[in-house]
């Protein structure tokens, strides 16, 4: 039978068939496109110059997503084949997996540190007229009495955004606060859909008066620094998800606009698993630039559990101030039963640095949160039905420390980040008993934060002594700390400092059970940082594992491909790195003579903690 091509029905049949073919072809094309996108991984690409990086990515068909300002890097989407091509054709370009970054808070109901009954009792006592106790615990209330409230200091917070609470919108005197809201996340709204960012921000800046249990107004506030200017950078979406790319975009904005907004403090209540040494990590590199430009960076230790070597990025950065979490045990006026929480991550870092550097309140902390937030809706049992929500984590401890740093900078605007670190650490109160420290230095660092001592401290020139940030960023000199591991005793220790050994495990204790807050003692006696020794002894600390498994960091499984960065296979060349270094910069606590690192090498067997 022959079709009449001129007949309308025939034309309709042919058109329908052609349309079906076109739709099928389009669907197949879209499927291929989606498959290609799905097969692409996100990478931070680093090298000598951004034009070279862009050319290298485009030459293999990769997609350039973003060009960073602060560091020589771009972000790109690449297939596995394209990664192989870049590694083969450009051996000096480094590909860094664009890993997930997490917010450093946790639901207190899910931790053994706090009972549900105690938590419920805490919530029953809540009202809009309350004392969150954060100012009382840290002594910031005494600074409020003296008129030190963080006024004129810009604090940037890279988190999930901030909601429009009046306690955040206005200062303590009722005037409108300067707030910048920046969105670098994958969501269109700059508001906080998660809740974490608002909670953290309120611990720093809540301008509402505190009230005692009888309803009497106190001359202090529910935020540590109620009059700071705020720069809220939303990098995390409503589910609390972000990656290196979003966080780096946030740091880019903060550093680029530091003078415009007078940004003096950067709060990072977040963390990621380490993929490399601290100096190779893009977030750490960007934060070293921020520090070098005059921004004091406060980072959370993480909530991996208080066992050895659980510190994440960027808490493993030796320059920044890393904060662990303590709890008042529901007795804010009785310090004798305070403790370091079991979720608070501990050091040392892979490079041998003692982290965290201090601890601050991080257990069952009250902060503002919208009922519409994901966290609030997921856990209504730990909300008061109104504005306040209870969270625990090193996120909260970090925010409280950022607030104290703002108080210090209002009191003395000339302080550099190194000065702020020096005074915070030298003024901290170490948890101790009559017989010694109640917690290892790898758990509590220099001790518990003390706002009045930090603000009034006159210590200078004692923060990050011996560290060369310029060489770390732009040269070949990098640093390691004094921590080591004894494979025979299975303990961590500090070179030349007997008495500070630790088995790496958490043991429940109280910070100050004897009410002796470390009288007439130095946390570390005089010692030499660098005797001829290996950073870690020749032993595998963790069996059957690699430090950075399954990652395209460098080709051919070499840390640095096709190049001898240092002679004689040593990680550091024969050069003096530590000059008159202090482990903690207080009271002649770690005075040393210049030492060389010609014999210091890294041994195989380090692993990233899961």
C-alpha positions in Angstrom: 0.0 0.0 0.0 1.4 3.4 -0.9 1.0 6.4 1.4 -0.5 9.6 -0.1 2.2 12.1 1.0 -0.2 14.9 0.4 -2.9 13.6 2.6 -3.2 15.5 5.9 -3.4 12.3 8.0 -0.2 11.0 6.4 1.6 14.3 7.1 0.4 14.1 10.8 1.7 10.5 11.1 5.1 11.5 9.7 5.3 14.6 11.9 4.4 12.6 15.0 7.0 10.0 14.2 9.7 12.6 13.6 8.8 14.3 16.8 9.1 11.0 18.6 12.5 10.5 17.1 13.6 14.0 18.1 12.4 13.6 21.6 14.2 10.2 21.9 17.4 11.8 20.6 17.0 14.7 22.9 16.4 12.5 25.9 19.4 10.4 25.0 21.5 13.5 24.6 20.4 14.8 28.0 21.0 11.4 29.5 24.6 11.5 28.2 25.0 15.0 29.5 23.7 14.1 32.9 25.9 11.0 33.0 28.9 13.0 32.1 28.2 15.5 34.8 27.5 12.7 37.3 30.9 11.2 36.4 32.7 14.4 37.0 34.4 15.1 40.4 34.9 18.5 41.9 38.5 19.5 42.5 40.5 22.4 43.9 43.3 22.9 41.4 46.5 24.6 42.6 49.6 25.7 40.7 51.9 28.6 39.9 49.3 30.9 38.2 45.6 30.9 37.6 45.9 31.4 33.8 48.1 28.3 33.6 45.6 26.3 35.7 42.6 27.4 33.5 44.5 26.5 30.4 45.4 23.1 31.8 41.8 22.3 32.7 40.3 23.5 29.5 42.9 21.7 27.4 41.5 18.3 28.7 37.9 19.4 28.4 37.3 20.1 32.1 35.0 22.7 33.4 36.4 25.7 35.3 33.9 26.6 38.0 35.5 29.3 40.1 38.8 31.3 40.3 39.9 32.2 43.8 41.4 35.5 44.8 43.3 34.7 48.0 45.2 31.7 46.8 46.6 30.5 43.5 43.8 28.0 42.8 40.6 27.4 40.9 37.8 24.9 41.3 37.0 22.6 38.4 34.9 19.6 37.4 36.8 16.7 35.9 36.3 13.1 35.0 38.7 10.4 36.1 40.2 10.4 32.6 40.7 14.1 32.7 42.3 13.9 36.1 44.8 11.4 34.6 45.5 13.6 31.7 46.2 16.7 33.9 48.5 14.7 36.2 50.4 13.3 33.2 50.7 16.6 31.3 51.1 19.0 34.2 53.0 17.2 37.0 53.5 20.4 39.0 49.7 21.1 39.2 48.1 19.7 42.3 44.5 18.4 42.4 42.8 18.5 45.8 39.5 16.7 46.2 36.7 19.1 46.9 35.7 17.4 50.1 32.6 18.0 52.2 32.9 20.3 55.2 30.7 19.8 58.3 29.4 22.1 60.9 31.0 21.4 64.3 27.9 21.0 66.5 26.1 18.0 67.7 22.7 17.2 69.3 23.4 16.9 73.1 20.8 14.2 73.4 23.1 12.0 71.3 26.1 12.3 73.7 26.8 10.5 76.9 28.0 13.8 78.4 24.5 15.0 79.1 21.4 13.2 80.4 18.0 13.8 78.8 16.5 14.5 82.2 19.0 17.2 82.9 18.5 18.6 79.5 14.7 18.7 80.0 15.1 20.4 83.4 17.3 23.0 81.7 14.7 23.7 79.1 11.9 24.0 81.7 13.8 26.9 83.2 14.1 28.8 80.0 12.2 31.9 79.2 12.8 34.9 77.0 14.2 36.6 80.1 17.1 34.3 80.9 20.8 34.0 81.5 22.5 31.8 78.9 25.5 31.8 81.3 28.1 32.1 78.5 29.1 35.6 79.8 29.1 34.4 83.4 31.2 31.3 82.7 33.9 33.1 80.7 33.9 36.3 82.9 32.7 38.4 79.9 30.0 39.8 82.2 32.7 41.7 84.1 33.8 43.2 80.8 30.2 44.3 80.0 30.2 46.1 83.4 33.3 48.0 82.3 31.7 48.9 78.9 33.7 46.4 76.8 31.1 44.9 74.5 33.0 44.5 71.2 31.9 47.8 69.7 33.6 48.8 66.5 35.0 45.3 65.8 33.9 43.4 62.7 33.3 39.7 63.2 32.9 37.4 60.1 31.1 34.1 60.5 31.2 31.5 57.8 28.3 29.3 58.5 24.7 28.6 57.4 23.6 32.3 57.6 21.6 34.2 60.2 18.0 34.8 61.0 16.5 38.3 61.7 16.1 38.2 65.5 15.9 41.6 67.2 18.6 40.4 69.6 21.0 40.2 66.6 19.5 43.0 64.6 20.1 45.6 67.3 22.9 46.5 69.6 22.8 46.6 73.4 21.8 50.3 73.4 18.9 49.7 71.0 20.7 51.1 67.9 20.7 49.2 64.7 23.7 46.9 64.2 25.7 46.9 61.0 25.2 43.5 59.4 26.4 42.3 56.0 24.7 39.1 54.7 26.7 37.3 51.9 25.6 34.1 50.3 28.1 31.8 48.6 26.1 28.6 49.2 24.2 26.6 46.6 20.9 28.1 47.8 19.3 31.4 46.6 18.2 32.6 50.0 20.8 34.2 52.3 18.7 33.4 55.4 19.7 30.5 57.7 17.6 27.5 56.9 19.6 25.2 59.0 19.8 27.0 62.4 23.4 26.4 63.2 24.6 29.8 61.9 22.0 31.7 63.9 22.8 29.8 67.1 26.6 30.5 66.7 26.0 34.1 65.8 23.8 34.6 68.9 26.5 33.3 71.2 28.8 36.1 69.9 26.3 38.9 69.5 23.1 38.4 71.4 22.4 41.9 72.8 19.6 41.0 75.2 20.1 41.6 78.9 20.6 38.5 81.1 18.2 37.9 84.0 18.6 35.9 87.1 16.2 33.1 88.2 14.1 35.7 90.1 13.6 37.8 87.0 16.0 40.5 88.1 18.0 42.1 85.2 21.8 41.6 85.3 24.2 44.2 84.0 25.5 41.8 81.4 24.2 40.3 78.2 23.4 36.9 76.7 26.1 37.3 74.0 29.8 37.6 74.7 30.3 40.7 72.5 26.8 42.2 72.0 27.9 45.3 70.1 30.1 43.8 67.3 29.5 44.4 63.6 28.5 41.2 61.8 29.5 39.8 58.5 27.4 36.7 58.0 28.7 34.6 55.1 26.4 31.7 54.2 28.4 28.8 52.8 26.2 26.0 54.2 22.8 25.1 52.9 19.6 24.3 54.9 20.8 20.7 55.4 24.1 21.9 56.8 26.1 20.8 53.6 29.0 22.6 52.1 32.3 21.8 50.4 35.7 23.3 50.2 34.6 25.4 47.2 31.9 27.2 49.2 34.1 27.7 52.3 36.9 29.0 50.1 34.6 31.5 48.4 33.6 32.7 51.9 37.2 33.2 53.0 37.8 34.9 49.7 35.1 37.4 50.5 36.2 38.0 54.1 39.9 38.7 53.2 39.0 40.8 50.2 36.5 43.0 52.2 38.4 43.0 55.5 39.1 46.8 55.3 35.6 47.7 54.1 33.9 46.0 57.0 36.8 46.3 59.5 36.9 42.5 59.9 39.2 41.6 62.8 37.8 38.2 63.7 36.8 35.2 61.6 34.7 32.5 63.2 34.9 29.0 61.7 32.6 26.6 63.6 33.2 23.9 61.0 35.6 21.1 60.0 36.7 18.6 57.4 38.8 15.5 57.4 42.5 16.2 56.7 43.6 15.2 53.2 47.2 16.5 53.4 49.7 18.2 55.6 48.3 21.5 56.9 50.4 23.7 54.5 49.0 21.9 51.4 45.3 22.2 52.4 43.6 25.0 50.4 41.4 26.1 53.3 44.4 26.3 55.5 46.4 28.2 52.9 43.6 30.8 52.6 43.4 31.1 56.4 47.1 31.7 56.6 46.6 34.6 54.2 43.8 35.9 56.3 45.9 35.7 59.5 48.8 37.4 57.7 46.4 40.2 56.7 45.4 40.9 60.3 42.4 38.7 60.8 42.3 36.6 63.9 41.0 33.2 62.9 39.1 31.1 65.5 38.5 27.4 64.5 36.7 24.5 66.2 38.7 21.4 67.2 35.8 19.2 66.0 33.5 16.6 67.5 35.2 13.4 66.5 35.7 12.3 70.2 38.4 13.2 72.6 40.9 10.6 71.5 44.4 11.4 70.0 44.8 12.8 66.6 41.2 13.6 65.9 41.6 17.3 65.0 40.2 18.2 61.6 40.7 21.1 59.1 41.2 24.0 59.8 41.8 23.2 63.5 45.0 21.5 62.5 46.4 24.8 61.2 49.2 25.8 63.7 48.6 29.5 63.2 44.9 29.7 64.0 43.4 29.5 67.5 41.8 26.1 67.9 39.1 25.6 70.5 37.8 22.5 72.3 34.6 22.2 74.4 34.0 22.1 78.1 30.8 21.8 80.1 29.7 23.4 83.4 27.8 20.2 84.3 24.6 22.2 84.8 26.3 24.1 87.7 27.4 27.4 86.2 28.4 28.9 89.5 30.4 25.8 90.7 33.5 25.2 88.6 34.6 22.2 90.7 32.6 19.7 88.5 33.3 21.2 85.1 34.8 18.9 82.6 36.1 18.6 79.0 33.4 17.0 76.9 34.0 13.5 75.5 33.0 14.7 72.0 35.7 17.4 71.8 38.5 16.4 69.5 42.0 16.2 70.7 45.6 16.5 69.4 48.3 16.2 68.5 48.0 17.0 64.8 49.8 14.8 62.2 52.5 17.4 62.1 53.1 17.2 65.9 51.3 20.4 67.1 49.4 20.6 70.3 45.7 21.2 69.6 43.3 22.4 70.8 45.0 25.5 72.3 42.3 26.1 74.8 38.7 25.1 75.8 35.6 27.2 76.2 31.9 26.4 77.1 30.5 24.0 74.5 28.1 21.7 76.5 24.3 22.3 76.4 24.7 26.0 75.3 21.5 28.1 74.9 21.3 30.1 71.7 18.8 31.7 69.3 17.2 29.6 66.6 14.2 29.9 64.3 11.4 27.4 64.6 11.6 27.1 60.8 15.1 25.8 61.0 15.9 22.2 60.0 17.7 21.6 63.4 14.8 23.0 65.4 12.2 20.9 63.4 14.2 17.8 63.7 14.8 18.1 67.5 11.8 20.0 69.0 12.4 18.2 72.3 15.5 20.3 73.0 13.9 23.6 72.1 11.9 25.8 74.5 9.1 26.4 72.1 10.3 29.9 71.6 13.5 31.6 70.5 16.1 29.4 72.2 17.6 26.1 71.5 20.2 24.0 73.3 23.2 22.7 71.3 26.5 21.2 72.2 29.7 21.2 70.2 33.1 22.8 69.6 31.1 25.2 67.3 29.7 26.8 70.4 33.0 27.0 72.2 34.5 28.5 69.0 31.9 31.3 68.8 32.3 32.1 72.5 36.1 32.5 71.9 35.5 34.7 68.9 33.4 36.9 71.1 36.2 37.2 73.7 38.7 38.0 70.9 36.3 40.9 69.9 36.3 42.2 73.4 40.1 42.2 73.4 40.3 44.1 70.1 37.8 46.7 71.3 40.0 47.3 74.3 43.2 47.4 72.3 42.6 47.8 68.5 46.4 47.6 67.8 46.5 43.9 68.6 47.7 41.6 65.8 46.4 38.0 65.5 49.6 36.8 67.1 49.0 39.1 70.0 45.4 37.9 70.4 46.6 34.3 70.4 49.4 35.1 72.9 47.1 36.8 75.4 44.3 34.2 75.1 46.7 31.3 75.8 48.8 33.0 78.4 45.6 34.0 80.3 43.8 30.6 80.1 43.4 28.7 83.3 44.6 25.1 83.1 42.5 22.4 84.6 44.5 20.8 87.4 44.4 18.9 90.7 46.8 19.0 93.5 48.8 16.2 91.8 48.9 17.6 88.2 46.8 18.3 85.2 43.2 17.0 85.2 43.3 16.6 81.4 46.1 16.1 79.0 47.5 19.2 77.2 46.3 17.4 74.0 42.8 17.7 75.3 42.6 21.1 77.1 45.6 22.9 75.6 46.5 25.9 77.8 43.3 25.5 79.7 39.9 27.3 80.1 39.3 30.7 78.5 39.2 33.7 80.8 37.9 36.9 79.3 39.0 39.5 82.0 42.6 38.0 82.1 42.8 38.0 78.3 41.4 41.6 77.9 43.7 43.0 80.6 46.8 41.0 79.6 49.9 43.0 78.6 51.7 40.0 77.0 53.0 40.7 73.5 55.2 39.0 71.0 54.5 35.5 72.3 52.0 34.1 69.7 53.2 31.7 67.0 56.9 32.5 67.9 59.2 30.6 65.6 56.6 30.1 62.9 57.3 31.9 59.6 54.0 32.4 57.9 55.5 34.0 54.8 57.8 31.1 54.2 55.0 28.7 55.0 52.8 30.3 52.3 55.3 31.3 49.6 58.5 29.4 50.4 59.8 26.0 51.1 60.0 26.1 54.9 57.2 24.4 56.9 56.9 23.5 60.5 56.3 20.7 62.9 55.4 20.8 66.5 57.0 19.1 69.6 54.6 16.2 70.1 55.8 12.6 69.6 54.5 9.1 70.1 56.4 6.4 72.0 55.6 3.1 70.3 56.8 1.1 73.4 54.7 2.8 76.0 52.0 3.7 73.5 51.9 7.2 74.8 52.0 10.7 73.3 54.5 13.1 74.8 56.2 16.4 74.4 59.9 16.5 73.6 62.0 17.3 76.7 58.9 17.5 78.9 58.5 14.5 81.2 55.2 14.3 83.0 52.9 15.2 80.1 52.5 11.7 78.6 49.1 10.7 77.5 47.7 7.3 76.3 45.4 9.0 73.8 42.1 8.0 75.4 39.4 10.0 77.1 38.9 9.5 80.8 36.1 11.4 82.6 37.5 13.9 85.1 36.8 17.4 86.5 38.8 20.4 85.5 39.2 21.9 89.0 38.0 19.4 91.6 40.3 20.9 94.3 39.5 24.5 93.5 43.2 25.0 92.8 43.4 26.9 89.5 47.0 26.1 88.7 48.9 28.2 91.3 52.5 29.1 90.8 53.3 26.7 88.0 54.2 26.6 84.4 52.4 24.4 82.0 55.6 23.4 80.2 59.1 23.8 81.8 62.1 24.9 79.9 63.2 22.4 77.2 64.7 22.0 73.8 62.2 21.6 71.0 64.5 19.8 68.6 66.8 17.1 69.8 67.9 14.7 67.1 64.8 12.6 66.7 62.1 11.6 64.3 58.8 13.3 64.6 57.2 9.9 65.3 59.2 6.8 66.0 59.7 4.1 63.4 56.4 2.4 64.0 53.0 2.1 62.5 50.6 3.9 64.8 47.6 2.5 62.9 47.9 -0.7 61.0 46.9 -1.3 57.4 46.1 2.3 56.6 47.4 5.3 54.7 47.3 8.9 55.6 45.3 9.9 52.5 43.7 6.9 51.0 42.0 6.8 47.6 42.6 10.4 46.6 44.0 12.0 43.5 46.3 14.4 45.4 49.4 13.7 43.5 50.2 11.3 40.7 52.2 8.1 41.1 51.5 8.0 44.8 54.2 10.5 45.5 53.6 13.4 47.9 55.2 15.8 45.4 55.5 14.4 41.9 58.6 14.4 39.8 60.6 16.8 41.9 63.1 16.7 44.8 61.9 19.6 47.0 64.5 18.9 49.6 67.8 17.2 49.5 68.6 13.9 51.2 65.0 12.8 51.3 64.3 15.0 54.3 61.0 16.8 54.6 62.7 19.9 55.7 66.1 21.1 54.5 69.0 21.9 56.7 67.8 25.2 58.1 66.9 26.7 61.4 63.2 26.8 61.6 62.5 27.4 65.3 64.3 30.4 66.8 63.7 31.1 70.4 60.4 29.3 70.1 57.8 29.0 72.8 55.4 26.1 72.8 52.9 28.2 74.7 54.0 31.8 74.9 53.7 32.5 78.6 56.2 33.1 81.4 59.3 31.6 79.8 57.3 28.5 79.1 59.3 27.0 76.3 62.5 28.9 75.7 64.8 27.1 73.2 68.0 27.7 71.3 68.0 27.6 67.5 67.8 24.0 66.3 68.0 22.4 62.9 65.8 19.8 61.4 68.3 18.0 59.3 67.5 14.7 60.8 63.7 15.1 61.1 61.8 12.9 58.7 58.2 11.6 58.6 57.7 7.9 58.9 55.1 5.8 57.0 52.0 4.7 58.8 50.1 7.9 59.7 46.5 7.8 58.9 43.6 10.2 58.9 41.2 9.6 61.7 37.7 8.6 60.4 
